[in-house]
Amino acid sequence: MTKALFLDSVFQDRIWGGTKLRDFFGYTIPTETTGEYWAISAHPHGPSTVKNGEFAGKTLIDLWAEQPALFGNPKEPVFPLLTKILDANTDLSVQVHPNDAYAKEHENGELGKTECWYIIDCEPGAELVYGHNATSKQELIDWTRDGKWSELLRKVAIKPGDFFYVPSGTIHALCTGTLVLETQQSSDTTYRVYDYDRVDKDGNKRELHLEKSIDVTTVPHHDAVLNVTTKTTDALTETTFVDSEFFAVYKWDIDGKADFEATAPYTLVSVLAGSATLTIDGESTPIKKADHFILPNTCKNWTIDGNISCIVSTPAK
């Protein structure tokens, strides 16, 4: 079996969501406040389902448990990665995530959450929250208690094509008018620091997690230092955004015919623009914007022929 695994996945309604998942990607969304598409997921809160080949109808959770050879017989008990597309129609809550050790102890064995963002699209003048200005835990506590959000929070201007690495312990938030592809550890643990005093559909403010947030926030904040590299060979321009202890994330911009050889046990691919033909062992399949698929361990070589842009991730080496 050498086929790519194409996936149907789960939408998540969010108080801050909108309609860009339909307007930009053409998905049929369930509500006008659809905030997230868990495009490649083996998390129980939104698992993807294979839609082609002999494993059609199986969830990614099933395959990880029942067909480990597809993933190179991994040692991890759960599929470690999660790819999402997020439509921040309004500001997300300001939040922070725990590392693996803290999550294991406090969140019933859940993974921690280090993540990264590729900015697909955003409104002119858009920004996001990335880090804070507190110089000590006590200052963090005081400014949080006193609601000194303008002093505490660091805001960064963004544009399409920007990339941000968000290690666990980083205070962060996407802001209004931003469409993002997120690659993260497979975790659904979020600690809210501040939610702009919003109320949900029932008129209730959402829960904050101040004690845990202060526990896990890195003080002082340091921007993640990335060594972004780009190489061009024939029809392929490959940009490496990050190669971390949790995942590697790349962008493939292809104009013509590009040949690939697997460098990881499996590869996650999300098509952001264009169309092409994916050929594996002589069998060709059309791929296009809005497709998400996994090249399993049985795919050692493949060719992509067309004009297409993809965000690609692989597990940590």
ABEGO torsion letter per residue (X at the ends): XABBBBBBBBBBBBAABBAAAAAAAGBBBABAABABBBABBABAAGBBBBABEAABGBBAAAAAAABAAAAGGBABABBABBBBBBBBABBBBBBBBBBAAAAAAAAGGBBBBBBBBBBABBBBGBBBBBEBABABAAAAAAAAAAGBAAAABBBBBBBBGBBBBBBBGBBBBBBBGBBBBBBBBBBABBBBABAGGBBBAAGBBBBBBAAAAAAABBOBBBBBBBBBBBBBBEABBBBBABBBAABBBBBBBBBEBBBBBBABABBBBBBABEBBBBBBGGBBBBBBBGBBBBBBAABABBBBBEBBBBBBBBBBX
